[in-house]
Amino acid sequence: MKPVNFEYARPADLSAAIALGGRNDATVKFIAGGQSLGPMLNLRLVQPDLLVDITAIAELKHVEQTPDVLFIGSCVTHADIEDGRVPDVTGGAMRAVAAGIAYRAVRNRGTIGGSLVHADPSADWLSALAALGAQAVVRGPRQERRIPVETLMTGVFECGLAGDEMLTGIEVHRLSSGARWGFYKYSRKTGEFAHAIGAYVDDPDRSICRAVIGAIGSRPIVFSDATSLLGGNSHGAIDRGLVESAMMTHGITDPIDQQIHFACLRRAVEQARLR
Ligand SMILES: Cc1cc2nc3c(=O)[nH]c(=O)nc-3n(C[C@H](O)[C@H](O)[C@H](O)COP(=O)(O)OP(=O)(O)OC[C@H]3O[C@@H](n4cnc5c(N)ncnc54)[C@H](O)[C@@H]3O)c2cc1C
């Protein structure tokens, strides 16, 4: 199938794109790398009147560091991060996650922002950035707001952005030199979406110990104080009962699914401890 006919615009500045997104006389869709939206257009799951290509907006490719925070523009590609064109403030975590997304052709075009807004529960960035405690920076016509990455997703393929709001970028806190991380993605073949994800970040100098169970068919499960799973400190064994009860609450009731998700989390924690 081919997409329905649509108009196409490629604004060079953010306010023009936001104004187009806010048009109420047309169904408007932003397109970044097109890796998820392209197939949806071809299948006519999405039928916009106007497609707004946001890849010419320099601000969305901007990357900026302060001593504590790295801002990554939403149109930065997975390959930009994989190849180290974005400063590494996470001790290699983001580079490793980027390298595990799909295959190189997808990573060359797919963007970190598109991945989050697409809100596929299996997406790698969703779980990885939730473990890193990252914030989504969202701009509308009147204001800018920040949302924890894990709450940007409101449902499966649903994102809490208004039509006239854009994700401009992501803020990631710099990990300290003693921080350790693990990310374990289970998929049948390399380059596939995850069937289960475990992510873990332990940064004692910044009092951060976060764990995530992802690719669960909805928002990831985030343990913002993962020491509670580890016997009160970051060195203990994982309390399987607590993890299972969280999974039950989130609708993961099948024992095999529980086992796979638990194993991913355990491996992520083990990876971190071996670093
Ligand atoms: C074969 C294949 C395998 C894949 N495997 C994986 C995988 O293993 N792991 C993984 O995580 N992902 C995977 N992906 C998805 C890939 O990571 C895409 O890059 C990502 O899902 C979407 O990014 P994009 O830039 O292409 O967004 P697009 O397809 O251009 O857009 C996706 C959605 O986001 C919206 N959007 C984009 N940018 C913005 C913005 N700045 N503000 C507001 N709305 C915006 C669009 O309107 C659209 O609704 C795979 C994709 C393919 C095709």
The ligand as a MOL file (V3000), in Angstrom:
LIG
                    3D

  0  0  0     0  0            999 V3000
M  V30 BEGIN CTAB
M  V30 COUNTS 53 58 0 0 0
M  V30 BEGIN ATOM
M  V30 1 C 13.1830 -2.7900 11.1740 0
M  V30 2 C 13.1360 -1.9330 12.4190 0
M  V30 3 C 13.6610 -2.4290 13.5850 0
M  V30 4 C 13.6070 -1.6660 14.7540 0
M  V30 5 N 14.1360 -2.1750 15.9000 0
M  V30 6 C 14.1450 -1.4270 17.0090 0
M  V30 7 C 14.7290 -1.9070 18.2050 0
M  V30 8 O 15.2990 -3.0070 18.2750 0
M  V30 9 N 14.6760 -1.1140 19.3110 0
M  V30 10 C 14.0970 0.1320 19.2930 0
M  V30 11 O 14.0790 0.8020 20.3120 0
M  V30 12 N 13.5570 0.6200 18.1600 0
M  V30 13 C 13.5690 -0.1150 17.0260 0
M  V30 14 N 13.0240 0.4000 15.8810 0
M  V30 15 C 12.4030 1.7460 15.9000 0
M  V30 16 C 13.4590 2.8140 15.5850 0
M  V30 17 O 14.2630 2.9640 16.7490 0
M  V30 18 C 12.8940 4.2180 15.2570 0
M  V30 19 O 13.9600 5.0700 15.1670 0
M  V30 20 C 11.9980 4.8720 16.2400 0
M  V30 21 O 10.9660 4.0460 16.6440 0
M  V30 22 C 11.3210 6.1120 15.6600 0
M  V30 23 O 12.2390 7.1040 15.4010 0
M  V30 24 P 12.1170 7.9930 14.0900 0
M  V30 25 O 13.0530 9.1300 14.2380 0
M  V30 26 O 12.2620 7.1660 12.8760 0
M  V30 27 O 10.6160 8.5630 14.2430 0
M  V30 28 P 9.4670 8.7180 13.1510 0
M  V30 29 O 9.1550 7.3980 12.5670 0
M  V30 30 O 9.7780 9.8190 12.2090 0
M  V30 31 O 8.2870 9.2040 14.1090 0
M  V30 32 C 7.7410 8.3510 15.0780 0
M  V30 33 C 6.6270 9.0990 15.8100 0
M  V30 34 O 7.1580 10.1420 16.5950 0
M  V30 35 C 6.6160 11.4120 16.2010 0
M  V30 36 N 7.7360 12.3350 16.3780 0
M  V30 37 C 9.0130 12.1400 15.9450 0
M  V30 38 N 9.8090 13.0860 16.4400 0
M  V30 39 C 9.0220 13.9110 17.1780 0
M  V30 40 C 9.2770 15.0760 17.9550 0
M  V30 41 N 10.5120 15.5890 18.0880 0
M  V30 42 N 8.2530 15.6680 18.6050 0
M  V30 43 C 6.9950 15.1590 18.4930 0
M  V30 44 N 6.6930 14.0550 17.7730 0
M  V30 45 C 7.7060 13.4430 17.1340 0
M  V30 46 C 6.0910 11.2200 14.8050 0
M  V30 47 O 5.0150 12.0890 14.5220 0
M  V30 48 C 5.6250 9.7810 14.8740 0
M  V30 49 O 4.3540 9.7180 15.4940 0
M  V30 50 C 13.0380 -0.3560 14.7200 0
M  V30 51 C 12.5290 0.1540 13.5260 0
M  V30 52 C 12.5740 -0.6180 12.3790 0
M  V30 53 C 12.0430 -0.0430 11.1050 0
M  V30 END ATOM
M  V30 BEGIN BOND
M  V30 1 1 1 2
M  V30 2 1 2 3
M  V30 3 2 2 52
M  V30 4 2 3 4
M  V30 5 1 4 5
M  V30 6 1 4 50
M  V30 7 2 5 6
M  V30 8 1 6 7
M  V30 9 1 6 13
M  V30 10 2 7 8
M  V30 11 1 7 9
M  V30 12 1 9 10
M  V30 13 2 10 11
M  V30 14 1 10 12
M  V30 15 2 12 13
M  V30 16 1 13 14
M  V30 17 1 14 15
M  V30 18 1 14 50
M  V30 19 1 15 16
M  V30 20 1 16 17
M  V30 21 1 16 18
M  V30 22 1 18 19
M  V30 23 1 18 20
M  V30 24 1 20 21
M  V30 25 1 20 22
M  V30 26 1 22 23
M  V30 27 1 23 24
M  V30 28 2 24 25
M  V30 29 1 24 26
M  V30 30 1 24 27
M  V30 31 1 27 28
M  V30 32 2 28 29
M  V30 33 1 28 30
M  V30 34 1 28 31
M  V30 35 1 31 32
M  V30 36 1 32 33
M  V30 37 1 33 34
M  V30 38 1 33 48
M  V30 39 1 34 35
M  V30 40 1 35 36
M  V30 41 1 35 46
M  V30 42 1 36 37
M  V30 43 1 36 45
M  V30 44 2 37 38
M  V30 45 1 38 39
M  V30 46 1 39 40
M  V30 47 2 39 45
M  V30 48 1 40 41
M  V30 49 2 40 42
M  V30 50 1 42 43
M  V30 51 2 43 44
M  V30 52 1 44 45
M  V30 53 1 46 47
M  V30 54 1 46 48
M  V30 55 1 48 49
M  V30 56 2 50 51
M  V30 57 1 51 52
M  V30 58 1 52 53
M  V30 END BOND
M  V30 END CTAB
M  END
